[in-house]
Amino acid sequence: MKRLTAIVAMASIVTATACGTTGKSETDRSGGTYTTIDGTKQINASAPTNPFNPVGSVFNGYNGMALAWPKNDPTDPNRFYPAIARSWTAAPDGSAVVIHLQPNARWSDGKPLTSEDVRVSIGLAYSQGGTAYALDPKAAGAAAEIQVVDAKTISITQGPNRSQMFLNNLLSTVIVPAHVYGRLLPTGFWKTLKIAQGADGPAAERAKSVITGMADKVISFRPPHDVSAGPFVLERVNPGAALLKRNPYFYDSAAVVPDKVKVLNYTSNEQIWNYLIAGKLDNAPFTSVPTAVMDRIRQTGGSRIVRGYSPVVTSLAFNQALKPYDNVHVRRALAYLIDRNQVTRIASPEGGTPAATTSGIHAKAARAWLGKGFDSLTRYGFDPVKAATELKAAGMTRRGGTWAMPDGTPWKVEIHVPASFSDWVSAAQSISSQLNDHGIDAKVITAADYTLYLGDLAAGKYGIGFWLMGLGPAPYNIYQRLFGQANGWQMFGGRLKHVAPGTQGNWMGGAETAQVTGAGTVNPGELTARLNFAAPDEQKRIVGVLARVANEQLPVIQLWDYVNAQFVNTSRYTAFPPDDSEALRLSSGVWMQLGMIRRRQA
């Protein structure tokens, strides 16, 4: 499954040269060379050292820095580790955040890192749009005022349409040096920004065009050399690997042990497996690994696996605009016919746990959000008798041992999946086999690549396809996957509307409202939108309703909850994060910043 990027992001994922670290290197006399891969992207040797470039030679936690690093709490998206921001204070109502920078922070060229660097970085972020830096003043969580208080303090206020994600989005801001990137901001930028965020009209539209028109210039900018605020700075890059050396000006250099970091390129999961089997990686993030390969990795000296929480969930999603998937009884029947334990054992034995039920959320987070309410959800355990009852309720008929549509035509189930996702392909094959065993004519159809798959999915070409969901920790982000754009809810001018199936990305085709036990008629999209600004108690109530909508209406069947299974090798370094550490979903560079990673003593 070539899906490191797909999961890390969304939720999204060359043969290496000189990649071994088992022998002596030029730095073995001190901190040594730490070898890893970047699970969010592959290396592009011609890419600039520019974090705004999606393939740029900037690696988070190494030479790429944000204000802070997320702790990935299952329910609280606003818990962070300090980074460039030493501390921060948010107003009780979330209207403003004051950020205090690391007092000793400097760039790798020796220049002090100041509030002006943060201000310029925010200005550039507006050209990319979204999150806290949306130009639409009606957008939830948009920043309104950016004020430099002093060289190490900056204040940012939130607009009137407040979001619980404002602090999270601020602290996730990527910081670049003003003395390198400042030239990209046009003269009068901040005045133009004020006009763009003002009332609607020709002047505001012209100002917005000026700022969005900066996007390509910002993305394509090529700094003459890397200027880093992180623990490392890029030394060189080739198609096989990027080599980074220590930044002597890093604000907490004493916490960082390795002298260099080598980031190896990869073209497939198989290549990562070979690196791990050969003992060439000190760490690799989550990678889908079959059991036979896992056994070989375990046999490598120093190799071990560290497991932690991942909010990501794999599901089987329905296009309810296509028959017979518009009938909830059909969807429930399929849920009763899929043995999730067997599917997980075949598809993701090391990196997943069978979903206890369909709630829209990873089980760990669901229990935290729902409490005892989680146990009241229908489990949809494997039960062919209940499946048959549901199919009959949908008007389906069984002829000669095979289920047919209500009008007597054959029911052909096609399960679509991207060919490069090996665990999804294995899961789809297992599900197809199970359905065929119970009289449903099912087969697997693969798409050549993930981009093509997503395009066809969005176009409504599939009746059933695989879908990543549960992308927490923010409840708004979690339920956007089920009751957002993919299911018809769109935001227009600050107002939420539900568009017709097959239009504007609505491929799930669900109804605008649903009947829910204990809540009556609800609009799941409106409830999801409210999660963005509701107070914590209200969020919890809404999550309870949406979990029941997902459980009763089954827009998807939750198959397995991912486990963040990291690979580490203790032959060269020790003090890796333990199981269930909040830091496990961050890069090794962040671990080093937090004082983890120690040179193994002979």
N, C-alpha and C positions, 0 to 999 in steps of 0.2 A: 504494500500500500504506500504509494508515493504521496503522503499526505502530511508531512510535517508542517508545511505552510498552511494548509487548509485548517488544521486544528488550531494552530497558534493564531491565529487570527480572525480565521474563519474563511456561534465559529462559525477555518486556511486557517504550501510546502513545495567529470574530467579526471579524469584520473589524477590522483594526487601525486605530487613529486616531492621527494625528500621528506616524507611524512613520518618516518619512524622516530620514536622517542625512547626506544628501549636501550639504545647505546649512548655513548658520551656525546655531548654537544658542547658548543662553545660557552654555554652558560651553566653547565652542570656543576661547576665549582661553587656556585652560589644558589640562586633560586631556580635555575633550570628553565626548560621550555615546556609549557603546558599545551597540550594538543587536544583540539576539540573540533566540533562542527557548529555551524549556525543553522538551527532548525527552521529559521524563518525565510531563508533564501539561499540560493546557490551563488557562488562567486562569479563575478564578471570582472575580469582583469582590466577591461577598458572603462569601467564605471568610475565616476568621480568620487572623491571622499566627501560626499554630500548626503546628509541624513534625509533630505527631502526627496532624493532620488530613490525610487523603490528598489533598485539593484545596486545602490551606492556601496562603496567599500567602507561602510561604517557599521560596526557591530555593537549592538546594545550591551552596555556594561563594560565594554573594553575601551573603545575610542568614541563611542556614542553615549551621550548622557541626557537624562531627563531631570526634571526638578526632583522627582522622587520615584521610587520603585514600588509597584503594587504588592501588597501582601497576599492577594488572592483569597481573601476571607470568603467562605461560602455564602455569606449573606450581607456583608458590609463592604461595598466597593470603595469606601473612603479611607481604608486602612493602608498606610504606606510606610516603607522604610525611607529614611532620609537619603538624599543623594546630593545634588547641587543645592537643594533647599535643606538647610540644617533643621529648620522647624517652620511651622505655619500655624496661624490662628484664624479660624473661621467664625464669623458672626453666628449667633444661635439660629437665626433665620436663614442662614446661607447666603445672605445678600452681599457679603464681601469676604475676601480672604487676604490676609497680610502674610507675605512670605519672607522669611529671613534666610539669606544665603550663607553658605559655609564661609566663615571669616577668612580662611586661608586659601580659598579656591583660586586657582590660577590656570591659565591656559598653558599648553605645552611649549609655547614660545616665551613663557615667563610673564606675560601680561596678566594683571589681575582680572578675575571674573567679577563683573559688577551687575547691578540692576539694569544697566543699559543693555547688556547682552541679553537679558531676559526680555526686555521691552522689544528689542529688534527681532528676537526669535518669535515673539507673539505676533508682531507685524507681518513677518513672513508666513506664519501659520494661517493668517487670514486669507492669503492667496490660495491656500489649499482647501479652505472651507470646512464646514462641519464642526461638531462638538461645541466647545466653548467659543470658537472663533467663527461662528456663522455670521454672515452679513445681514441676514434678515432679523430685524429687531424683534419680531414676533417669535423667533425660534426659542424653544425652551433651553435655558442654560447658557444663553449668549452673554459674553462679557460686554460690559458697558463702558467702564472707565479703567484705564491702566495708568497708574501714577507711581513714578519713582519717588520714594520717600527719602532714601539716601543711597549711598553706593552699595549697600548690602541689604536693602529692604525695598520691597515693591508691593503695592496694593492693587488688587483687581476686584472690581465690583461686578455683580451680576445684574442683568437686565430685569425688567418687571415680570417676565414669564420664567419663573425660577424652576430649577431642576435639582433633584437630589444628586445628580451626577456632576454638578459644577466643580466641586473640589477635586473629584477624580480626574476630570478632564484637564483641569489646570495643572495638577501635579504631574500629569503624563506628558506635559509639553517638552518637546525636544529643544535643547539649548545649543545655540551656535554662537561663535564670537562675532560681536558687532564690528570689530575692526577688519573682519574678512567679508562678512555677509551684508553689512550695513549699506553698501553701495547699491544693493538690489532694491532697496526701498526708494521709490521715486520722491522727488522734492515735493513737500507738502503732503506726504502720505497720511499723517495723522488727521489733518484737516479733511482730506478726502474720505477717510474712514468715518469721520463724524457725519459727513453728508450722506454716505452710503447707509448708515444706520439710522438716519432720520426718517421723516415722513415719506410716504410713497410719492413719486413724481419723477419727471425727466431728470432733474439734477441728481436724485438718489440713484437712478438707474445708470446714469453716466459714471457716477462714482464707483458703483459696484463693478461696472465693466472694466474700469481702470485697475481695480484690485484683483479681480479674477483673471484679468489679462496678464498679470504678473506670473501666473502659475508656471507656464512653460519655462520662463526665464529662471525662476527659482529652482525648478527641477533639474534643468540642464546646466546649472552653474558648476564650473570646475575650479575649485580652489587650487592654487599652485602647489600647495602641499597640505598635509593634514595638520590641523590645529585642534588639539583635543583637550577636553577638560576631564577625561576619564583616566583610569589608571594606566592606560596604554595609548600609544600613538602608532599609526600605520608606518611600517618601515618599507615594505614592498609587497606587491601582489602579483601573482601570475595565475594562469588558468587552473593550476592545481591547488594553490593555497595562498592565504594571506598571512604575512608575518608581522606581528606587532611587537614593539619594544616598550619598555617601561617609560612612563611619563614622570620625569623627576620632580615635576611641580604638582603632582596630584595631591589634593588636600590631606589625604590620609595614606601617604605612600608606605608608612610603616606597616599597615595592615595587609599589604599586598606582597606575596612571597615570590611568584614566578618572575623571572627577568624578561621572558618573552612568552608570547602566545602564538601558536600556529593554528589557524582555522583552515581545515581541509575542505576542499570542494567535494561534492558528491553528485552523481547523476541518477542514483536509484537507492532504494532501501537496501538492495543486495550489496551495494558498495559499502554502505555503513556496516552491514553485518560482517563483511570481510575485514574492515578496519578493527572491529571489536574482537573478532576471533583472533586476529594477529596481535592484539594488545597495543594497537597504535593510538588509541584514544584514551585520554584521561577522563573524559566525560562525553556522553552523547545524550541528547534529549530524547523524548519519547519517539520510538520507532516501532512500527508494527513488525513483529517477529514471530514466525511460526515456531512451534514447540521444538522441532528437531534442531533448528538453528539456535534457539535459546539454550539448548543443552550444550551445544558446542561453545557458545559464548561463556557459559558458566565454567567450563573446563579451563578457560584461559587464566593464567596466574594473575591474582589480584582482582579479578573481575567480580563484581557484585551488582545487585539491582537495588535501587532505592525507590520506594513507592510512596506516592502521595495523592492528594485530591486533585482531580481535574473536573471542571464543570461541564465538560463536553459529553454529549449523548448522541448515539447513532439511532436513527429511527427509520421506519418504512413509512413514507408519506403518500397520501392519496390526492388525486385530482378529482375533487367532488363534482366538477363540471361534466365528468364523463361517467356514463353508466357502466357498471352498476354501483360505482363508488360514491354516488350521490345518496345511497341508502345506508343509513347508519347500521342497520342489521348486517349488511354485507361486511362492513368494516369490523364489526364486533366478531363476526364469524371467523374472519381471518385472524383476529387476535387470539381467539381460542384454539386455532389450528397451528399456531407457530410456537414451537417449544423453544423459548428464549434461552434456556439453559444449554440445549444442544447447539443452537446457533452460535452462542458465545464461545462454547468449548471448541467449536470448529474454526470460528473466524478470529477470535481475539482472546485466546486462553490466558495470555500473560498481561494484556493491557486493558481488560474489561471485566465487568461483573454484570451478570444478567439483570436486566431491569426488573425491579419488583413489580412494577405496574407502569401504566402511562399516566404521568402527571404533568409533563412538560418540563420537569426539572430533574437533575441528577438526584439520586436517592438521598445522598448526604445532605444536600441543601434543602431538599423537599422536607425531610424530617425536621430540620431547623425552622423552616418557614411554617409548616403545617402542624407540627406537634402530633397530637393524637388523631388529628384529621387525616393524616397520611394513611393510617390503618383502616380508615373507613372507605377508602377508594376500592373500586372493583379491581381485583388482581388479574383477571383474564389468564388464569392458569390453563395449561394445556388440557382441553376438554372437548373431544370430538362430538360428544352428545349435545352439548350446549351450542357448538358451532352449527350442527345440523338444524337445531331449533331456530337459530338466528337466520340461517339461509332460507328456511321455509317461511319465516316471517317476512322475508324480503321478496317472496314470490318465486324464488329459485326452485327448480325442479331437478330431480335426479333420475337420469335415464341411462340404463345399462351401466350403472356404477359411476357415471360422470355427471357432475352438476351442470345444468344449462340455465340460460337466462329465462326470465319470466315468459318471454314470447317463444321459447323453445329453441332459440338459436344457441349454438355452442358458446360457452363462456371460456374465452382464452385470456389467461392472466399473463401479462408480460411485466417482468420485474427489471427495471432499467438501473444500470450502475456504471460508473466510469471504470474502464478496463485497468487503469493504473492503480486502483485502490484494491490491493489484493485481499484485504480482510473483508471489504464490502462484497467483492466478487464471491468469496467463499461463503459469506453469509447468505447472499442471494441464491447460490446453488443449494445450500442447505434448506432454505425456505421453499424453493421450487420443488425439491424432492419431497418435503413434508406435505405440501399441498397436493402433489400428484398422488401420494399415498392415500389421500382422503378424497379422491374423486374430482379434484380440480386440475384442469389442464393448464399447467404453469410452465413457463420457461424464462431463462435469463437472457437479456439483451444488453450488450456492453457498448458504451460510447468510447470513441478512440482516445479522448482525453477529457480532463475535468472541465476545461473551459467550454468545450463543445457540449458536454453534459449539462452544465448549468444553463447554457443558452437554450438548449432544447427543453429543459425543465421549465424555464421561465416562459417559454413560448407555448406551454400547455400541451406538448406533444406526448407526454407520458401519462399513463393512468396511475402507475405506481413507480416510485423512485426512492432512492436513499437520500436522507437529509440529515445534516448535522443540526443539533439544537441544544438547548440548555446552556447557552453561552453566557454564564454568569460572570461575576456575582450579582450585578445589578438586576433586580427583577424585571425592569423594563426591557433590558437586553435579552433576558431569558424568553419572555413571552412575545417579543417582536418576531421571533422565529416562527411562531404559530399563528399569531394574530396581528401581523403587521403587513408590510407591502406584499409578501408572497401570498397572503390570503385576502387581499383586496383593500386593506385600510391604508389610505394615502393622506399625507398632510399637504393641504393647499392653503397658502397664505395664513398659516397658523391655525387653520381649521381642518378637522379630521373628516374625511369622506370615505365611503366604501364604494369601490368601482366594480364594474361587472367582471365576471370571470373571463379570462382570456384577454384582458386589457391591462396595460400598464403594469405588467409583471405579476398579475393575479393568476397564478397557476394552480393554487390549492382549491379555489372555487367554493369556499365555504359560505354559508348563509351569514347575513349581517347580524342576526340575533340568534340566540339559542335558549332553550328551556333548560334550566339547571335545578337539580334537586336542592331545595332549601333557599333558593335565590330567585326563582321565577324566571322571567324573560330578561336576559342580559345582552349587552352588546360587547363582545369580548375585545374588539379593537379599541373602543372607548375606554374600557377598564385598563387595558394595557397602556394606553397613552397617559392615563392618570397616574400610573406607577412612576412616571418620570418626575412628578412634582409632589406626590402625596407624602404626608408625614409617615414615619415608620409604622405606627399602629394601623393607619389606613392601608399602607402597603401590604401588611400582613393579611388584612381582611380581603383585599383584592386578590392576592396570590391564592388564598383559599378558594375563592370563586373560580378563578381561571384554571386552577388545578382540576377542579371538578368538571369544568367545561371540557378540558382536554381528556379527562378520564371517561366521561359519558359520551362525548361526540366523536372521539378518536379521529381527529384530522391526521394523526400519525399513530403508528404502533411503536412504542419505545422498545428497542431491542437490547442494547447494553449501555451501561454507563462506563465511560472511559476511566482507567486508572493511569495516573501519570507515572509510568515506569521508566525511571532514568537509569542509564548505565554509567557506572563509575569504575575506575581501575585504581586500586590503592598501591600499585607497584612503585609509583613515583611520588604520589601526593596522597595525603590523608585529610581528615577533618572535613569530609564532605557533609552536606546537610543530612540529618537523619530522616528516617521514614516520617511522613506526614508533616515535614517542615513547611512553613509558609513560604519559604524561599525556593522550593523545588521547581516552580514554574518560571523562575528567572534564570538568566544566563550564569555561567561560571564566573564571568567578570563581576557580576553583582555579588556572588558568593565571596569573592576575594575582597570586594569593598567592605563587606560585612565582617571581615576578619576570619572567614573560613578559608580552607585550603592551606595546608601546611606541607612543607617538603618532608618526605619520608626519610627518617634517619636510618643510616646503614646499621 
